[in-house]
């Protein structure tokens, strides 16, 4: 089943709320929370994608998902834009300072837990390890604590999505705008 909605915003920019909204509208949305339900085949697809290998995205979506938000799918937004030319793109945005603080206090803090490092050591093929490699070591180049580097990366990402995605396919959305029409 082809994707109809592509989430191009970083995690902690309202992706969970957008997932709820898309689900309410009838879309099956793949969000980070879905990784706990992955099949071994889906885990392998994310590892291969993280390693830069060509993957069959239809297998990743399990013939079920019609939308994606958040990690692990977000870093591949540009590939999806080409692969699914009829899909709409939602760029969820947030003030950098609040995004950085929220991300630092939640998902980044989890990456520093000793238990997570132990899991990755004993289970190198786990989704935990794939996400660490994809997001924290890959996208963020192991420099998340360098706030100015992250500010540039965050702002450059927003500008790139706006530049690449045709305007008729792009919705730039900040959750504080609310849900009212």
C-alpha positions in Angstrom: 0.0 0.0 0.0 1.6 3.3 -1.0 2.2 6.1 1.5 -0.3 8.9 1.3 1.2 11.1 4.0 4.9 11.7 4.7 6.1 13.2 7.9 9.2 15.3 7.4 9.4 16.9 10.9 11.8 15.9 13.6 10.5 13.9 16.6 9.3 16.1 19.4 7.6 18.5 17.0 4.1 17.2 17.5 4.5 13.9 15.6 2.6 12.0 18.2 -0.4 14.4 18.1 -0.2 14.3 14.3 -0.2 10.5 14.4 -3.4 10.6 16.5 -5.0 13.1 14.1 -4.1 11.0 11.0 -5.4 7.9 12.7 -8.6 9.7 13.4 -8.9 10.6 9.7 -8.5 6.9 8.8 -4.8 6.7 8.0 -2.6 3.9 9.4 0.4 5.8 10.7 3.9 4.4 11.3 5.4 6.3 14.2 8.4 5.4 16.5 5.9 3.7 18.8 5.3 1.1 16.1 8.9 -0.2 16.2 8.0 -2.2 19.3 5.6 -4.2 17.1 8.0 -4.7 14.2 8.6 -8.1 12.6 12.2 -9.3 12.3 11.9 -8.5 8.6 10.9 -4.9 9.3 13.8 -4.5 11.8 16.1 -5.7 9.1 14.7 -3.2 6.6 15.4 -0.3 9.1 19.0 -1.6 9.7 19.6 -1.8 6.0 18.1 1.6 5.4 20.3 3.0 8.2 23.3 1.4 6.5 22.5 3.1 3.2 21.3 0.0 1.5 18.3 0.0 -0.9 15.2 -1.3 0.7 11.7 -2.2 -0.3 9.6 0.4 1.6 6.4 -1.5 0.8 7.7 -4.3 3.1 8.6 -1.8 5.8 5.0 -0.6 5.8 3.8 -4.1 6.0 1.0 -3.5 3.4 -0.7 -1.7 6.3 0.6 1.8 6.8 -0.5 4.7 4.6 1.3 7.5 6.6 4.6 7.9 8.5 5.6 10.4 11.2 8.6 10.6 13.5 11.7 8.4 13.5 12.7 5.9 12.1 11.0 7.0 8.9 11.6 10.7 8.9 15.2 10.7 7.8 14.1 9.1 4.5 11.5 11.8 3.7 13.2 12.8 0.5 13.3 9.3 -0.8 9.6 8.9 0.0 8.7 12.2 -1.8 10.2 10.7 -5.0 8.8 7.2 -4.5 5.3 8.4 -3.6 4.6 11.4 -5.9 0.9 11.6 -4.9 1.7 11.7 -1.2 1.2 14.9 0.9 4.1 16.0 3.1 3.6 17.3 6.6 6.5 19.3 8.0 5.9 19.6 11.8 7.8 22.5 13.3 8.5 23.9 16.7 10.6 26.7 18.2 14.2 25.4 18.4 14.7 26.2 22.0 11.6 24.3 23.2 12.4 21.4 20.8 16.0 21.1 22.0 15.0 21.2 25.7 12.2 18.7 25.2 14.3 16.3 23.1 17.2 16.6 25.5 15.0 15.9 28.6 13.2 12.9 27.0 14.5 10.8 24.2 18.1 12.0 24.3 18.2 11.3 28.1 17.1 7.8 27.4 20.1 7.2 25.1 22.4 7.9 28.0 20.9 5.2 30.3 23.4 2.4 31.1 20.6 -0.2 30.5 20.3 1.0 26.9 24.0 0.7 26.3 23.9 -2.9 27.8 20.9 -3.8 25.5 22.8 -2.5 22.5 26.0 -4.4 23.5 24.2 -7.7 23.8 21.7 -7.2 21.0 23.5 -5.2 18.3 20.7 -5.9 15.8 18.0 -4.4 18.1 15.8 -1.5 17.0 17.3 0.4 19.9 20.7 0.2 18.3 19.4 0.9 14.9 17.7 4.1 16.2 20.9 5.1 18.0 22.8 4.7 14.8 20.2 6.3 12.5 19.3 9.4 14.6 21.9 10.1 17.2 25.1 8.9 15.5 23.9 9.3 11.9 21.6 12.3 11.4 22.9 14.2 14.5 26.5 13.1 13.9 27.0 12.3 17.6 26.8 16.0 18.3 23.4 16.4 19.9 25.0 18.1 23.0 26.5 20.8 20.7 23.5 23.1 20.8 24.6 25.5 18.1 25.4 22.7 15.7 21.9 21.3 16.4 20.3 24.7 15.9 21.8 24.9 12.4 20.9 21.4 11.6 17.3 21.9 12.8 16.8 25.2 10.8 18.6 23.8 7.7 16.3 20.8 7.7 13.2 22.9 7.8 14.5 25.1 4.9 15.4 22.0 2.9 12.0 20.5 3.2 10.4 23.7 2.1 12.8 24.0 -0.8 12.4 20.4 -2.1 8.7 19.6 -1.6 6.4 21.3 -4.1 4.1 23.8 -2.3 0.9 22.0 -3.4 2.1 18.9 -1.5 3.4 20.5 1.6 1.7 21.5 4.9 3.9 23.2 7.4 2.3 22.7 10.8 3.0 23.8 14.3 0.9 21.9 16.9 0.3 25.1 18.9 -1.9 26.2 15.9 -4.5 23.8 17.3 -7.0 21.6 15.4 -9.7 24.0 14.6 -10.3 24.7 10.8 
